[in-house]
């Protein structure tokens, strides 16, 4: 398949623009990374599955961490929009120690998986792709943990496959509100133009604000650089294009209306300092303060998911398993071992 004409014309100029937007100090911190992170070694062995979607054969890469003391239980970890399966390393090792098998896919459009030039992204499609991995591994029953955008996907999987999803864990998921209620639609070309403006500094500033309360630790560099490394590689236009497509998916396909349909035992782990909300920058200024109020959204969501449990982590941002691992892992282990 060919790029859309507009995209193919923009690519050379887009990469030049993105490079000029980075200053010398920023570039010195980064290793340029290609679209499929081919030079990045993940913490567990990876397997590549070919999925046939929409007239294409696409690569979907995943890690399968099966401990020697496997207890027969498997947990599927679903990454967020600005991440890939790699950032679950510490979570997977803690779960392995307790005997749980852990499967961590990179969704199409993310991490080491394919970045298609044309793709109709949907949570249904990503859920089906992910379920096919579990089918290949002959794992019929499994728990699902989703962080950020992965929480939206995990919620959709719980509704689509109630007979397979034994338990559901949502870690600061986005999509706890319908962003269309606050922010006007931004078409994919506008989303793409916005993605192309990203640099090391813009990503870091965003994460400082929403993830880490302005307090940076050196261990955060690994996850930042995996994202920002794309901005200084010639493949940046295609990774930015995929980011625009997935932003459109998040905005146009709310899962908040699915919560009442979830039957699996559910745990919400919510950092209450989080203010993440898709499209906040485009919303009217008087509505922006109403978006991403996780100290309220966690409680509201618990009421919608029958029988769910809520663990609120005070003064914690969007990524609890990175920012406060010890406070995050304790309630997670208690829940999956019940």
N, C-alpha and C positions, 0 to 999 in steps of 0.2 A: 504493500500500500504506500501511497505517496502522502507527504505532508500536505495539509491544506495550503493553497497557493499563498495566502497571506503569511502563514507561518514560515514557509520556505524562503520567502523574500526577506522576512525580518531576521532570520537566524544570524547571518554574518554580522549585521549591525548590532543585534542584541548582545552578542558576546563581547564585541568591542566596547559597547556602552557599559556592560557590567564590570569589565576590567578597569575602565577609567574611573568608575565610581569607587573603587577600592584604593585606599592610600597605601604607600609603601610599607608602613608599619604593619598594616593588616595582612598584606600578602606574605610577609616574612613569617607569619605564624601558621600559614596554611600549606598543606600538600594538596595540589590539584587532584581531584578525584573524578574518575569517569562515571558515566551514568549508572553503571552496575557495580560500582565499588570493587572492581576486580583486584585492586592492590590491597584491600582491607581484609585482614584475617579475622574471622569471627571466633568467639571463645569456645564454640562447640563445632564439630564437623557439620558441614552443610550438604544438603541433598537438593538437586534441581529436578523439579517436576515440570513437564510440559503440559500446559493446559490449553485446550482448544476453545478459544472464545471469539465469537464475532468474526469468523473467517480468518483467524490468526492462530499461529502456534506461539505461545508466550511462555517464558521461563518464570517459574515461581520457586524461589529458593527458601528453604526452611532448615532450622536446626531441630534435631530430635535428641534430647538429652535424657537417656534412659540409664538410671543408676543400677549398680549391681544388686542392690537391695530393693529392687522395685516392688512396691506394695500392691501392684495391680491397678493403681489409680493414675490417671493422666490429666494434666492441666494444660490447656491451650492458652498461650499468652499472645494478645493482640496489641500491636504497637499503635502509637499515636501518629498524627499527621506529620510532625516534624522529626520523626524518629524512624527506627527500624528495629528488628528483633534483637540486635546486639545489646541495646540498653537494658535488657532484662537479665543480663549475665548474673548479677548478684541475687536476684529473685530466684532464678533457675537453680543456682547452686544451693541456696537455702532449702528449696523444695526437694531437690535431689537428696540432700542430707537426710530428709525425713522420709525418703523412699518413693517420692512422686516422680513420675516420668513427665517431662516438660517438652512441649512442641511449640516452636517459635517461628512462624512464617513471616517473611517479608511479603506484604501484599503487592500485587501488580501495581506498578507506579512508584514503588518505594524500595529503598535499600538495594540489595543485589538482584532483585527481580526486574523483569522487563519494564521498559518505559515506552509504551506504545505511542505511536504518532497519532493514531486515531483509536479511540476506545470510549464506549459508553459506560462510564463508571457508575456503579450502583452498589448499595450495600447488599442487595440481593445477590448480585453477581460475585462480589467478594466473599460473601458467605458461602456460596456454592463452591467457589474455588477452594476455600479453606476446608470445607467439609470433604472435598475430594481427596485432600491430603490425608485426613483421618481415615477415610475409606481405604486408601492405599496401605496405610499402616495397620489396617484391620482393628481399629479402635472404635468400638461402637458407642461406648459411654465415656464421657469426658466432662471436665469442668472447664469453664471459660473465664479468663480474666481479661478485661479490656481497659486500657488506659487512654484517656483523651478521645481522639477519633476512634480508637479501638474499642472504646466503650459503646459507641454507636453501633459498630459492627457486631460486638458481642451481644447487644440487646436484640439486634435483628436475628442473629443465629439462635438465640434462646426462643424466639417466636417461631422461626422457620423449622427448627429441629428440637421440639420439646421432648421427644422421646430419647434424644441423644445427650442433651445438655443436662448434666446432673446438678450442677451448681453454677451460679453466675456471680462474678465479682466485678464491680464497677469502680475503678479508681479514677477520681476526678474526670469523669467522662464529659466531653462536650455534648451538646444536643439535649441538655436537660430542659431547654426552652426552645421555642420555635423562633429562630432568628428572623424569619420573615415578618414577624410581628413588630420588629423594631427597625430593621435596616432595609433600604431599598435594594433591589436586585442589581448586581454588577455582572455584566456579561463576561464571557470567558476571555475575550480580547482585553478587557479592562483588568481582569484578574491576572492575566499573563503579563501585562505591562507592569502591574504592581509587583509580581513575583520577580521580574527582571531587575527591580531596583534593590533587591536584597543583597547585602554584603555581610562580611564577618561582623562588622559593628552593628548593623541593624538587627541581625539575629541575636547577638549578645545582649543588646539593649532590651529587646523584647523578652528574652528569657530572664534577665535581671528583674524586670518589672513584674512579670506574671508567675515566674517559677521560684525565684530565690530572694525576693524582697530586697534587692539591691546588694546582696552579699554574695560575692563570687568566690568559689573554691576551685582549686586547680583541677580537682577530679571532674569538674563540669566541662573542662576543655575538650575531653574526648568526644562527648556527644555533640557539642557545638561544632567542632571541626569536621565531623562526619557530614554535617549539613552544609556548613559554609565552604568546605572544600570543593563542592560542586560549582560554586560561583566563580571560581578561578580556573575552570576547565572548559575546553571547547564544547563539551556536552551540556553546558549549563542551559542553553535554550530548551532542550528536550526535557530536562528535569524540571525546569520552571513551567513548561507547558503542562506536564503531568500534575504539578502542584496546583495549577489553575483549574484543571479538570476536576481534581478531587475537592477543591474548595467549592466548586459549583455543586458537587454531590452533597457535601455537608449542608450547604445552604438550602438546596431544593428538596432534600429528602429527610425531613425531620423524623426522629424515632420517638419523640416525646409522647406521641399518641399510641405507641406500642406498649408502653410500660404496664398498662392494666391487663395486657394479654400474657405477660410473663408468669409462668407457673413454677419455674425452677427456684429453689431456695436461693435468695439473693443477699449479698453483702455489699453495701456502699461504703467505700473508704474515701472520705472527702476532706481535703485540705481546705479549711474555711477562708484562708486569705486569698484564694484563687479568684480572679476576676476575668478569666478568659471567656471571650464571646466572639464568634465569627461575625464579621461585618460591623463591629463596633465603630470603627473609624468612619464608616459611611453613614451611620445612624444620626438622626438629629441630635444636637448637643443635649437637649433636655431629656432624651431617652437613654443616652450612653450610660449614665450612672445607674440605670435600672438593669443593665445587662450583666450577666456573669456574676451574680451575687450568690456565690456558692454556699455561704453560711445560711442562706434561705433555700436554695435549690436542692440541697441534700435532703432537707426535711420534707420538702414538697414531693420529691421523688419517692422517698420512703413510703409516703402515704399512697402513692399510685401503684407501687409494686407490692402486691399482697404478701404479708408475712415477712417482708424484707427487714434486714438489720442495718443500722446506720452507725458507723464509727466516724466521728468528727475529730480531725486533727487540728487543734487550734494553732493559729499563727503558722500555717503551712500552706504553700502555694500549689501550683498545678501538677507537680511531679513528686508526690510523697516518697515513692520508692527510691528516688535519687536524693532528695533533700533530707529526709529523716528516715533512713532505711529501717532502723531498729523499731521506731514507732509504727512503721507500716507493716513490717513482716510479722509482728506478734499477732495482731488480730487476723491477718490472712491465714497464718498457720492454724490458729484456733478454729477458724471456720472450715477450712478444707479437711481438718482431721475429725470434725464432728461426725 
